[in-house]
Amino acid sequence: MKNEMMERPVVQKELVTFMREGLKAFDGKLGEVEAYANERRIPIIPHETAVFLNLIVGQLKPKQVLEIGTAIGFSASLLAQHVGEDGHVTTIDRFDIMIERAKANFKKMGFEDRITLLEGDAADILPTLQGPYDLIFMDSAKSKYYEFFPYCMDLLKLGGMLIIDDVFQGGTILHDEKEIPKRVRKIHRRLNLLLDLVMDHPALETSLVPLGDGLLMIVKKEAFDFFSILEIEEN
Ligand SMILES: C[S@@+](CC[C@H](N)C(=O)[O-])C[C@H]1O[C@@H](n2cnc3c(N)ncnc32)[C@H](O)[C@@H]1O
């Protein structure tokens, strides 16, 4: 359950503490869900990332939002606060214990009608979705970000934004692959492939924000078939 990357922030430790402890807590039930997750070390987005997401999504005011990686529904609920009565959040998770808790949290917050939780592997669910979405937030298994990315771009409307959490691998993302422990080499390789693909692609406007373990923010400026250039190796 522990997110070890949260213990290896890419920004100086005292600045992380300053942001994590100093930035305003969320009111009401959303704050309770965040506290519940943090007390139990359930891997939700860190507070400074949540505050940033809240700020940016509050300005974007998306109507249709897709999230990949619900956990207990903290970020989905945060997103749902900004879509309004006529908007909707669709969120995907495959872990039954998380799903159960997320459903209870959506009910507690009165978001049962505003959030749809799709249960299963995003690899199976993404090809079945229609879109278009104004905003997609991807916060699931990092080894799959690269593979899920073309689906996200397909499902995103023109001008829509994709936000991907945890792309810096605790600051090791630029290290030589030989220095990376074997068990995380695939993640390292695929995150690098993703970054190489999106950083200066002409169809995209891309930025990186060093909050938490790194947020990758991508705006779809033009339609492009990313499936056609994907390099998936077996391992
Ligand atoms: C970091 S947690 C999500 C935290 C959540 N976004 C938040 O901040 O409140 C990642 C979640 O993604 C789910 N997940 C990982 N890979 C997945 C996949 N391929 N399909 C569906 N869910 C996945 C895990 O079960 C886990 O609950």
The ligand as an SDF file (V2000), in Angstrom:
LIG
                    3D

 27 29  0  0  0  0  0  0  0  0999 V2000
   -2.0540    5.8420   -6.7630 C   0  0  0  0  0  0  0  0  0  0  0  0
   -3.5830    4.9990   -6.6560 S   0  0  0  0  0  0  0  0  0  0  0  0
   -4.7620    6.2040   -7.2000 C   0  0  0  0  0  0  0  0  0  0  0  0
   -4.9370    7.3370   -6.2330 C   0  0  0  0  0  0  0  0  0  0  0  0
   -6.0650    8.2670   -6.5890 C   0  0  0  0  0  0  0  0  0  0  0  0
   -5.9150    8.8070   -7.9240 N   0  0  0  0  0  0  0  0  0  0  0  0
   -6.1060    9.4260   -5.6090 C   0  0  0  0  0  0  0  0  0  0  0  0
   -5.1790   10.2600   -5.6400 O   0  0  0  0  0  0  0  0  0  0  0  0
   -7.0620    9.5120   -4.8160 O   0  0  0  0  0  0  0  0  0  0  0  0
   -3.4930    3.9260   -8.0350 C   0  0  0  0  0  0  0  0  0  0  0  0
   -4.7280    3.0770   -8.2490 C   0  0  0  0  0  0  0  0  0  0  0  0
   -4.6740    2.6080   -9.5880 O   0  0  0  0  0  0  0  0  0  0  0  0
   -5.1980    1.3080   -9.6370 C   0  0  0  0  0  0  0  0  0  0  0  0
   -4.6440    0.6790  -10.8460 N   0  0  0  0  0  0  0  0  0  0  0  0
   -3.3330    0.4660  -11.1500 C   0  0  0  0  0  0  0  0  0  0  0  0
   -3.2170   -0.0790  -12.3570 N   0  0  0  0  0  0  0  0  0  0  0  0
   -4.4610   -0.2180  -12.8530 C   0  0  0  0  0  0  0  0  0  0  0  0
   -4.9930   -0.7560  -14.0640 C   0  0  0  0  0  0  0  0  0  0  0  0
   -4.1990   -1.2320  -15.0220 N   0  0  0  0  0  0  0  0  0  0  0  0
   -6.3360   -0.7540  -14.2190 N   0  0  0  0  0  0  0  0  0  0  0  0
   -7.1590   -0.2700  -13.2580 C   0  0  0  0  0  0  0  0  0  0  0  0
   -6.7140    0.2360  -12.0910 N   0  0  0  0  0  0  0  0  0  0  0  0
   -5.3850    0.2620  -11.8920 C   0  0  0  0  0  0  0  0  0  0  0  0
   -4.7630    0.6530   -8.3230 C   0  0  0  0  0  0  0  0  0  0  0  0
   -5.6310   -0.4170   -7.9920 O   0  0  0  0  0  0  0  0  0  0  0  0
   -4.8180    1.8320   -7.3520 C   0  0  0  0  0  0  0  0  0  0  0  0
   -6.0250    1.8420   -6.6310 O   0  0  0  0  0  0  0  0  0  0  0  0
  1  2  1  0
  2  3  1  0
  2 10  1  0
  3  4  1  0
  4  5  1  0
  5  6  1  0
  5  7  1  0
  7  8  2  0
  7  9  1  0
 10 11  1  0
 11 12  1  0
 11 26  1  0
 12 13  1  0
 13 14  1  0
 13 24  1  0
 14 15  1  0
 14 23  1  0
 15 16  2  0
 16 17  1  0
 17 18  1  0
 17 23  2  0
 18 19  1  0
 18 20  2  0
 20 21  1  0
 21 22  2  0
 22 23  1  0
 24 25  1  0
 24 26  1  0
 26 27  1  0
M  CHG  2   2   1   9  -1
M  END
$$$$
